[in-house]
Amino acid sequence: MSGCSEKKERLFNGKDLTNWNFVVENDARPASEVFLVEDGVILIKGEPFGYMFTKEKYGDCTLEAEWRWVDEPANSGIFVLIE
């Protein structure tokens, strides 16, 4: 992710989710059971519904992301610049 400068910043360190906050619908399960890191990749179980967001706030920026579905495509997306 990069802001107005040319400096790039990785939002995910490839090891853990320490720079992220989580919301899980109705607190049905601990976030650590829904959002995981396996083999350097973020794995989201998808049940129950939830989302993750950075602890840091960003302004004008460019976001580059890669994602894939393990099985069939599901309801997924990226929220950008929301409050």
N, C-alpha and C positions, 0 to 999 in steps of 0.2 A: 504494500500500500504506500502511496506517496502523496504528499501534500503539495503545496505550492513550490517547494524546493525540489531538487532532483534526488533528494535522499529517499531511499526505499526502506520500508520497515516491514518486517514479517510479523503478521498478527499471531501466527501459530508457530511455536518454537520447535515443533516436531516431537516433543517429549511428553508434555502434559498440558493441562488447560488452566494454568495459574493466571493467565491474563484475561480470563473470561468470567462472566456472570451467567447464571442460568435461571430459567423459569420453567417449571413443570406444572402442567395443568392440575389444579386442585392439590398440589403437593402430593400426588398419588404415589410417587416413588422418589427416593433420593436422586438428585441430579447425577451423581456419580454412577448410577445404574443405567442412566439413559444416554449420557454423553461420555464416551470413552476414547482413549487413544490406543490404537493397536498398530504395531509395525510402523510408527511414525505418521499415522493417518487418523483423522478424527472420524470416529464411528458414532452415528446417532441411531439409537434403536428405533425411534419413531413411535413407540408406545410407552407411556402415554404421550399425548401431544406436548410439545414444549419448544423452547427456542433458547439460543445462546447469544450473548452480545459482549462486545469488548468492554473492559473496565475503563479503558482510555477513550476519550472523545476525540473525534477527528473532524476537520473542516473540509474545505475543498480538496478533493483527492481523486486518485484513480485506483480502483480496486481490481486486482486480478485474482481469479479463483478457479480452481478445478474441482469438479465433483462428479460423482457417478452413483447410480443406484445399484445396489447389490442384486436385487431381484427385479421386479416390475417397477416402472416409474411410479412415483408417489407424489403427494402434495408437498412441494418443497420450494424454497426460494431464499433470496437474500434481501433483508430490509436494509435500505441505504439512507443515511441521514434522517433518522426519525428521532423524535423525542416524546 
